Amino acid sequence: MFSKVLIANRGEIAVRVIRACQELGIVTVAVYSELDRDALHVRLADEAYALGGQTAAESYLNTEAILDVIERSGAEAVHPGYGFFSENTDFARAITERGVAFIGPPPESIEVMGDKVSSRKAAEAAGVAGVPGTPDFIETSDEVVAFGEAHGWPVAIKAAFGGGGRGMRVVRSADEAAEAFESARSEALKGFGRDECYVERYLTWPRHIEMQVIADTHGNCVWIGERDCSAQRRHQKLVEESPAANFPAATRQAMGEAAVKVAKACGYTNAGTVEFLFQDGEFWFLEMNTRLQVEHPVTELVSGIDLVREQLRVAAGEPLSFTQDDIDLRGHAVEIRINAENPAEGKFLPSPGRITELVPPQGFGVRWDGGYESGDEVSQYYDNLVGKLICWGDDRPTAIARTLRALREFRLEGIATTIPADIAIVEHPDFAAGEHSTKWVEERLDLTGVGATPSTVDGADAEPKVRRDVDVEVDGRRFAVSVWVPESAALGSGGGGGGATAARPRRSAGGSGAGAAGSGAVTVPMQGTIVKVLVAVGDEVESGQPVCVLEAMKMENNIAADKSGTVKEVKVAPGDSVGSGDVVVVIE
Ligand code: MV4
């Protein structure tokens, strides 16, 4: 086994890996950006080295800086976590050339699974079917029409090198084909630098079910049960569970065997996940994720297997510590992703900032994998996952009830989080019935009325409270009650003077356009990249008219003029990175 491991990541996944290493007696090496100098993963690791820089590109994606830390620390292996370098074959090869182990699959497996056409071919060669589709890239929209006429509408045009739903277009009839093909190609080119597309039958109410696998370098490869990740919004998973609800044992067995075939077909070792779409009792290969996934803990709770420990073992050349027959899946686990996002009215706007209080729930069957503690800052520069709450119960209703109990017990203040939306999902009858699909959150779940819990936004902080005695009447009966209210609120209504009874001023939702005229300094509501500028200096604009397009959270968002007038200044160009609150256009 390794004696020293470098963790090339941050946040909850770095913490997760550090914990597994500590339990194995492995010395841990953290790396950090300028903003993470005092982050939790740095505090927990045995050694920590600065990478410099603030953005991911300057720090956690700086190959030279990480190679230098490997050299200086004497680490024998690197765990990349997820994201960053986890599926980067140049990085994997660069460290293995230096005799340092990459705790992940061989680069050749990553490459085969890296694009959708080659991964589908590999799966099909292994006898595992993908959704019926064109075997190769298409050249013209006529091929979309031909496929639709032959197999029925709707069909999906997919970018071979796309991901996260980008470059995917649903086509419902022949007359939509040409425009959809053009737009899929241009989105793919913009997002991934390549525009090859192919066509598939489009499934209208599928579930996203994925199978965990792990393989060692001695020819052992096993499946460890499925996860249902259907509760997602715009390709961001919100809730995951294992086992999948209403999922027959025979289908699980068949899917597990299919996943192992796919893994073996690409020479896989280490932990990986094979994704399938499941609809009407049938499943089809979608893609393979060649890394440890965010939602791996649900598998750990139902299997009792520490996946990170097994990753370390197989990367060190040891055999898996169990066989397929040893795997005994017990009970039910639900994972809730808690992000620093404000889910009010279903908008999920990023909400970076300082966490004034973080007290996770406790008790039987409750696990918290977090990347932050009270007092830590969630930066706008990185993924805003605060942590994951994972609850186990001996059956699905017990796990759901425990998850709800734990979510309601969670104390997380100073930033807005997805907790209110998570509660809305988990307490919904469709979720309890296991009738949700990948489209359920967006099409059926009603998040109007969901707000950030007042305390999470306004941080009830440590403001002293004072007692006030009041008389109330309930059903015609008089009661004398005492209430303890924040001092500022007790100053009395109408007292003026900026009492905290007034809502805390919020940053304008820059460019939403509606309502009263704004200042004319149009701001963006979240971090992202400007993809289009729609106005020039001197243009006359109407309030509400889009002035530029911001790509953020994998979506294109129109940023609208907040008042009518003349464009005085355009501060951005396509390709510019902007942060929440940055002014993009000035209108006079
Ligand atoms: C599909 C599909 C329906 N039919 N393919 C979206 C992202 C990419 N990984 C694959 N995706 C889908 N492919 C066919 N032929 C529906 C989706 C899909 C989806 C898949 C998994 C998880 C969430 C999803 C949300 C919307 C659409």
Boltz pocket constraint, residues with backbone or C-beta under 6 A from the ligand:
constraints:
  - pocket:
      binder: B
      contacts: [[A, 131], [A, 156], [A, 163], [A, 164], [A, 165], [A, 166], [A, 168], [A, 200], [A, 201], [A, 202], [A, 203], [A, 204], [A, 206], [A, 208], [A, 229], [A, 230], [A, 232], [A, 235], [A, 277], [A, 286], [A, 438], [A, 439]]
      max_distance: 6.0
